[in-house]
Amino acid sequence: MSKPNEPVAVSILGKDYRIACEPGTEDELISASRFLDTRMREVRSTGKVIGTDRIAVMVRSTWPTSC
């Protein structure tokens, strides 16, 4: 029986999340979370998009296709 993954704590737009990931990929998850947080803050700062869900959609629509 495999050992359950320990969740990784990340913060996005001031909200804390605990996300499980494969062992050895914790740094990737943290890096991606920081990138997402930065992009979401940039979109929010324009004042043109209101609401976390809409901000997330706007960020995803401009996310590099290689991600």
KACOR-V826693 format. One record per pair of residues at least 4 apart in sequence whose ideal C-beta (glycine too) atoms are under 8 Angstrom apart, sorted by the first residue. I is the first residue (numbers start at 1). J is the second residue. Records with the same first field share a line. If there is no record, write none. Layout:
I=J + J
//
This chain:
4=20
5=20 + 21 + 22 + 23
6=20
7=18 + 19 + 20
8=18 + 19 + 20 + 21 + 26 + 29 + 30
9=16 + 17 + 18
10=16 + 17 + 18 + 19 + 29 + 30 + 33 + 34
11=15 + 16 + 17 + 33 + 37
12=17 + 33 + 36 + 37 + 40
13=37 + 40 + 41 + 44 + 52 + 55
17=33
19=29 + 33
21=25 + 26 + 28 + 29
25=29
26=30
27=31
28=32
29=33
30=34
31=35
32=36 + 67
33=37
34=38
35=39
36=40 + 59
37=41
38=42
39=43 + 59 + 62 + 63
40=44 + 52 + 55 + 56 + 59
41=45
42=46
43=49 + 55 + 58 + 59
44=49 + 55
49=54 + 55 + 58
50=54
51=55
52=56
53=57
54=58
55=59
56=60
57=61
58=62
59=63
63=67
//
